């Protein structure tokens, strides 16, 4: 059962310095790869415009969020055992 306390504990695990740094490095690597795959030819051709900035930003935000949440679940599971 999910309670306010358990949600707070989970979120506090997700926002530790270690988890944030690891998530940042993962998002930097994965986001850059996704950016190259999705927009590489546009960037190289000089056709990347400001309408593409938000979707390009999501290439970094989504891996950051996923890795942070997965780390939170992993830490939660480690504390149960």
N, C-alpha and C positions, 0 to 999 in steps of 0.2 A: 504494500500500500504506500502510495506517495503522500508524504506529509510536507508541510512547510519546512520543517527542520531537515528532512532528508534532501529536499531540493536545495536548501541553503548549503548543506554539506557538499553536495555534488558540485554546485557552482563554485564554492570556495576551492575545491580541488582543481576545477577547470582554469582558475585564474591565478595559480601559483606561478612564480617567476620561471621555474623550470618548464612547466607546460607551455607557458606563453612563448618562451624562447624557442622551444622545440617546434611549436606550431608555426612560428614565424619562419624558421628555416625551411620547414616542409613546404609552406605556402610559397616561399620564394623559389624553391626548386620546381615544384609542380606547376605553380602559376606561370612561371617563365616558359616552361615546356608547353603548357596549354596556349599561352599567348603566341608562341612561335607557330604552333600547329593551326590555330584559328585565324591569326592575323599576319602571319609571317610574310606572305606575298604582298599584302597590302602595305605593310611597313616598308619592305624593301623597294616597292614601286613608288613609294611616297604618297599613297592614296589613303593613308590612315587619317581620319578626321576626328573632330571633337565629338561627333555623335557616337563614336565607337569607344569613348573613354569609360563610360559606366560598364558596358559589357566586358571590356578588358579588365577593369578593376575587379569584377566578379571572378575572373580567372584566378585571382589571388585570395579573395575573401572566402570563397567556398572551400578550398583546401585548408585554409586556416581554421575555419569553423569546424569542419569535419575532424581534423586532427585533434583539435582542442576537446571536442566532445568525446572522441574515442579515448583520449588519454584520461579524461574524467571517469569514464566507465571502467577503464583498466585499473586505475587507482582505487576505485570503489570496490572492485572485485578482489584486488590484492588485500584490502583491509578486512574483508570478510573471512579470508582464509588464514 
